[in-house]
Amino acid sequence: MSTENSILKARAQGSKKAVALQYEGYSTPRVTAKGEHLVAEQIVLLARENNIPVYEDNSLVQALAQVELGEEIPELLYMAIAEIIAFIYQLERSQGGAEKVRKDVLTRRDMLKNRYRP
């Protein structure tokens, strides 16, 4: 796994949503897939099968779900997405490579706990 792909998912009011992002390292991340219910489950399943980190954040997924497929994320979301990308880089570095990145759901709490660990 590299930071080229990441999946964001949400469980909001009984419905599941997922948004997949692609980041090539030199341009703004783009929405490459999104869906609800069964489509969201398939997006997350494919991510896990391909060792792509899954990050859970309801409000961020709600905002990204408004972005059209293939479009860049809006500037308003740059900081939130940058934090996720930085965390993925940190995981890759600390776990010795892309293929060893956790497959489970990452949360903001996980990010902060690892970021501020003594």
N, C-alpha and C positions, 0 to 999 in steps of 0.2 A: 504494500500500500504506500502510496505517496500522497502528498497533499493535493494531488491533482483531482481527487474525487472525495467527496464527503456527503453523507446523508444526514438530513435533519428530519426528525420526526416529532409528532405531537399527538397527544390524546386529549382532545378537547370536547367536553360535553358528550362523551360516548362515541364520538366519531374519530377515526384515526386518519391522520394526514402525514404525508412524507414529501420532502423536497430534496432532490439530488442536485449538488453543485459540482461544477468542474472549475478547477483553478490551475492554470498552467505556469504560474510563478512570475509572469511578467505582465499579465493583464488582469482586468477585473473578473472575479468569479462570475460564472454564468449558471443559470438554472437549466439543467439538462433533463430532468424528469420531475414530475410531481403528480400526486394523486391522492385519492381518499379511499378508505375502506380496503377492499381487496387489492387495489392497485398500490396503495401505500404499503400494505403487507408484503407485496411482491418486491417493491423497491427495497425495503429493508432486508428481506431475505436474500436478494441478489447482492446487496452490499456485504452482508455477513459472509456469504459464500465466497466473495472475492476479497475478503479481509479489508474492507473499507469501513473506517470508523463510523459509528452511528451516534449522533449527538441529539439529545432530546431537549427541546425548548419550545413550549407551546406558542408563546407570542411571536417568536422569530419565525416559526413555520407559518403562522397565520400571515405575517407580513410577506414572506417569500412566496407564498401561494398566490399572491396577487401579481407576481412578475410572470410575464409570458415566457414560454419555453424558448430557450436560445438567447434570451435577453440577459444583459449584465444586471447584477444586483444594484439596487439604488444606492446612491451615495449615503443616504441616511443609515444604511445597514453596514457600511464599511467597517466600523469599529467592532461590532459584534462578530462579524465573520472573520475579521483579522485575529481576534482572540481565539477563535476556534482553530484557525489555521496554525497559529503559533503553538497552541496546545498539542496539535497533531505532530508538528515538528518535534516538540519536546518529548512526546511519547516515543516517536521513532528513534530519537537519539538515545533516550534512556533505556530502551528495550533492545538496542542493538540492531535495528534494521526494520525495514518496512514490513517484512513478513511476520514480525512478532507483535505488531500493534494489537491492542485489545480489540476484540470483536464485540464486546458488550456495549451497552448504551452509556455514553458519556453524558454527564450532566454538568451544569455550571458549578455545582458544589464540588464535583470531582476536580474540575479545572482549578478552582480556587484552593482546594485542599492540597493539591500537588504543587501549585505555584508558590504557596507560602509555607511549605513544609520546611522545617529547620534543617 
